[in-house]
Amino acid sequence: MTRSISLIFFILFLCSCKKDDTNPNNALDGTWNLIEMYADPGDGSGDFRPVNSQKNITFKADGTYSSNGNVCDFSTMANEDTQGNYLAMDVGYQIVCESEFSTELQLQVLEGYLIITFFCIEPCQQKFQRIQ
């Protein structure tokens, strides 16, 4: 009887487990191109707007990235080669930017797009599309 009850609880436990697809290992790997930027003026009316930019970021499976623009700068400029490390988090990824003060960028892959959230008083984000 005890075995039957244990088996039932084990089966229920397995059935209750849910596969977590929010952060698959290879979700970030590849090259991404900046396509839109979001900047809210403070009244909630902000929206993603298309940008004409050559700014790209390449993420590698070893936890490193490289870019032809400053990843830590909320700009469309592609005039500066940068590289660094990123960390996998419970939800998404993170880049720690070291300059005059340390800031953390939050990265998420949502609906096939890479969204980078910057530390701003009002919401500001960049949207990237995978190109490789």
N, C-alpha and C positions, 0 to 999 in steps of 0.2 A: 504494500500500500504506500509506504514511504517513497519507494522508487517511482511509483506512478505520479504521485504529487510532485516530486522533484522534476520529473520529466515534463509534466504539464507546465510548471513554472519556467523551466528552461525554454520550452517552445514559445511560451508567451513572451519571455524576455527577447528572444530572437525576432519575433514578429513585431515587437515594439521598437526595435532599432530601425533607424531611418538613415539611408545613405545621405551623406552631406556633400552636395555638389556645389556648394557656395564658394569653395576655394580649392578646385582641383589643382594638382601639382603643376600642370603646364598651362594654366589659364593666362599667365602673364608673359611667358616666354615668347619672344619674337620681336618684330619691329612695328612700332606704332607711329602714326602721323597725326599731328594736331589738326582737328577739323572744326572745332567749335569752342567758344568760351562763354562762361556764365558769370555775370556780374550783376548783383542785385543792388539797386540804388537805396535800399533800406525800407521800401514799402511793400516788399513781397512781389513786385511786378517783374522781376528779372526773369530771363529765359536764356537758353543757349542760343547763341548767334554764330553763324558761319564765319570763319576766318580764312584768309588766304595765307598759309604759312607752310614753310618747308621744315618746321621743327619736328624732329623724329626722336624717339627713344627706343633703344634696343635693350631688352631684358634677357638675361641668360639664366639657365637653370641653376648655376652655381651661386646665385644671389647677388650678381653684379649687374649694373646697367651702364650704358654709355649713351650720350646724346650729342647732337650738333647744336644744342642750345642749353641755356642754364635751366635745369629741371626745377630748381628751387625758386625761380623767378617767374612770376605770373605775367609772362609776355609771350609774344608770338615769334620773337627773334630766333634765328638759326645762325648765329654768328660766333659761337663759342663752344668748343668741344669740352664736354664734362663727362665725368664718370664717378661711380660710387657704388654703394651697396644698398640693397633693399631687404626688408625683413618680411617674412610671412607672418600674418597675425591671425587671430581667431576668425575675423571677418576681413578679408582683403589683405592689403600689404601696406608697408610704411617705409618712407624714406626720411632719414633724419638729416636736416640741412644745417650745416655749421657755418655761421658767418659772425656778425656782431653778436647775435644771440641765436640760440638753437631753436629750430622749429621742426615740426613733424608734418610731413605731407601724408595724407591718407589716400590710398589707391584701391580702387575696386573695379572689377570687370563685371559690368552690368549689361545684359542684353547684347553682348558681343562688343561693347565699347569699353575702353579704359577711361575711368573718371578719376581725375586727380583733384583732391580737395585741398585748398590752400588755407593757411591761417590768415583770415581777414576779419575785419569788424563786421562787414556784411558778407553774405555768402559769395564765394568766388570759386569757380571750378574750371577745369579744362577737360575737353572730351577728345579722345584719340581713337582712331580707327586702325585696326591691324592691317598692315600692308605686306607682311611676310610671316 
